[in-house]
Amino acid sequence: MYLCICNAITDKQVRQRACAARCSVADVYRACGCRPQCGKCVGAIRDLLVEMQGQPVDSGAFLEGAAAAPSE
């Protein structure tokens, strides 16, 4: 399933590129060789990372760069 339409990033790609330790959304984008565009996918990617890591995280813990303050 596509999580980021702007960069064509799928949930499979996120699972493959997520680091073993605490991984941020920015880490996933770097591993995919791109940057967030509109920022609408950040929540879905963050949720998948949290699910993979099995630990609760504050809502703003993974936000960095353009996705931290998406334009409305």
TADAZI-V248397 format. One record per residue. N is the residue number from 0. OMEGA is omega in whole degrees, -180 to 180 (* if undefined). Layout:
N/OMEGA, N/OMEGA
This chain:
0/178, 1/175, 2/180, 3/-180, 4/-178, 5/-177, 6/179, 7/178, 8/-179, 9/176, 10/178, 11/179, 12/179, 13/180, 14/-179, 15/-173, 16/-180, 17/180, 18/-177, 19/179, 20/179, 21/-174, 22/180, 23/175, 24/178, 25/177, 26/179, 27/179, 28/179, 29/-180, 30/178, 31/178, 32/179, 33/180, 34/177, 35/179, 36/-177, 37/178, 38/-178, 39/-178, 40/-173, 41/-180, 42/-180, 43/178, 44/178, 45/180, 46/178, 47/178, 48/179, 49/178, 50/-180, 51/-177, 52/176, 53/179, 54/178, 55/-178, 56/175, 57/-174, 58/-178, 59/-172, 60/-175, 61/-175, 62/178, 63/173, 64/-176, 65/-178, 66/-180, 67/179, 68/-178, 69/179, 70/-178, 71/*
